[in-house]
Amino acid sequence: MRRNIFRSAVGAAATAVALLATAPLAAAGPTLHPSPTGDVTVGEVVTVAVDGLPPNLAQVAVGQCKPQVVAPTDCNLGASLLGSADAQGAWQPGMRGTTITLTASVGAVDCTAAPGACTLAVTSLTDPGHILASVPLTFGHAPAVAATTPKAAAADSDSSGSQTTAIVVAVVVIVVVVLAVAALLVRRRRRT
């Protein structure tokens, strides 16, 4: 009987480890990838890409906005881009392409006044007040060097993946330890 309980506990632990190891990682929220990154200038053309959107999301807009969007005037609609998400959640741009020309102000907000005074933001026109992703803009005196952008974007995605992997490994270790302790307690209880 004791042997069966111990085997059941070990089997449950092995099953938990297998399920956690083979389960897909939790989907991260939408991510906006502007290029270039870093300081930007008024009139600079920024290329954007978005991934992690809900699959097949319609009417996805990307534009230069105030940090809080509550009205249509809170974004530079004239330069905003419209597209949709494909089945994998990647943004597919419409006819205007993937580039936005940055302006000095949005509504009454001076984007150059402070870092983060304006953002590049992603929303769906089905719920325009809900910002899906944003990147604060910092206006400087010279555009960022484009050659460093792919490395920075790769580093960001690598660190996110490493953090998720570390979390999954930690959860697996905790589950295995808890199940092993439970098996030992049951085994000791049966001996007494």
Residue pairs with C-beta under 8 A, 6 or more apart in sequence:
1 190
2 187
2 190
2 191
5 183
5 186
5 187
5 190
6 183
6 186
6 187
9 179
9 180
9 182
9 183
9 186
10 183
12 179
13 175
13 176
13 179
13 180
13 183
16 172
16 175
16 176
16 179
17 172
17 175
17 176
20 168
20 171
20 172
20 175
21 168
21 172
25 161
25 164
25 165
25 168
26 164
27 52
28 52
28 160
28 164
29 52
29 132
29 133
30 50
30 51
30 52
30 53
30 89
30 122
30 132
30 133
31 50
31 51
31 52
31 133
32 48
32 49
32 50
32 62
32 120
32 121
32 122
32 133
32 134
32 135
33 48
33 49
33 50
33 51
33 153
34 46
34 47
34 48
34 120
34 135
35 46
35 47
35 48
35 49
35 146
35 149
35 153
36 44
36 46
36 143
36 144
36 145
36 146
36 148
36 149
37 144
37 148
37 149
37 152
37 153
38 138
38 140
38 144
38 148
39 138
39 139
39 140
39 141
39 142
39 143
39 144
40 46
40 102
40 137
40 138
40 139
40 140
40 143
40 144
41 102
41 139
41 140
41 141
41 142
41 143
42 102
42 103
42 104
42 111
42 112
42 139
43 101
43 102
44 101
44 102
44 143
45 99
45 100
45 101
45 102
46 99
46 100
46 101
46 102
46 120
47 98
47 99
48 62
48 81
48 98
48 99
48 100
48 120
49 90
49 91
49 98
50 60
50 62
50 85
50 90
50 91
50 122
50 133
51 88
51 89
51 90
51 91
52 89
52 133
53 60
53 85
53 89
53 90
53 91
53 122
53 132
54 85
54 89
55 85
55 86
55 87
55 88
55 89
56 84
56 85
56 86
56 87
57 84
57 85
57 89
57 124
57 126
58 84
58 85
58 124
58 125
58 126
59 82
59 84
59 124
59 125
59 126
60 82
60 83
60 84
60 85
60 91
60 122
60 123
60 124
60 125
60 132
61 75
61 80
61 81
61 82
61 122
61 123
61 124
61 125
61 128
62 80
62 81
62 83
62 91
62 100
62 120
62 121
62 122
63 75
63 76
63 77
63 79
63 80
63 81
63 100
63 120
63 121
64 75
64 76
64 79
64 80
64 100
64 102
64 103
64 106
64 111
64 118
64 119
64 120
64 121
64 137
65 74
65 75
65 76
65 106
65 118
65 119
65 120
65 121
65 131
65 134
66 74
66 75
66 106
66 107
66 109
66 118
66 119
67 116
67 117
67 118
67 119
67 134
67 136
68 74
69 75
69 121
69 123
69 128
69 129
69 131
70 129
72 128
73 107
74 106
74 107
75 106
75 121
76 103
76 106
79 100
79 101
79 103
80 100
81 93
81 94
81 96
81 97
81 98
81 99
81 100
82 94
82 96
82 125
83 91
83 92
83 93
83 94
84 91
84 92
84 94
85 91
85 92
86 92
91 122
100 120
102 111
102 137
102 139
103 111
104 110
104 111
104 112
104 139
105 111
105 118
106 118
109 117
109 118
110 117
111 117
111 118
111 137
111 139
112 139
115 136
115 137
115 138
115 139
116 136
116 137
116 138
117 137
118 136
118 137
119 134
119 135
119 136
119 137
120 134
120 135
120 137
121 131
121 133
121 134
122 131
122 132
122 133
122 134
123 129
123 130
123 131
123 132
124 130
124 132
